[in-house]
């Protein structure tokens, strides 16, 4: 049972990491407003939900920093969709942070097997 739970966490982390990597690449390459507000809002909501899910997992309570950063990136997407943030330098920093967090999330949730007995 624990093995299937770990794989489920890992598959969810892969989906969030792919979304973070795609938007991170877009933020690094084209930091200007090339996204529609609906795309940014969808990105912000999905990533915020992923960050909250990471923060709520009891198995990952020692690795809380990626969850906080993912949630902050999601809030950034929502704020940019609302038009309250439009600095291009901040978009590049968020793009690099998104890539870093995608790697950290995959590392933290990587299924490791413990031998018992």
C-alpha positions, 0 to 999 in steps of 0.5 A: 500500500505504501508503495502505491501511495508513493507512486501516486505522489510521484505522478502528481509531482511529475504533472506539477513539475511539467507545468512548472517547467513549461511556464518557467521556460516561457517566463525566462524566454518571453517575460513580457505579457505573451500570456493571456490572463486566463492562461496565467490564472489557470497556471496560478490556480493549478500551481497553487493547488499543487503547492497546497497539496505538497504542504498537506502531505504528512510524508513530506512535512520535512520538505516544506520549502518546495511547497511554499515556493510552489504556492508562491509561484502560483500566487504570482501567476494569479497576481499577474493575471489580475494585472497587479504585477508586470515587471519582466525581471520578476518573471525571469526570476520566477521562471528560474525558481519554477525550474528549480522547484520542479527539480526539487519536487521530483527529488523529494517525491522520488519513490525510494524503497526501504528494505525491512526484515 
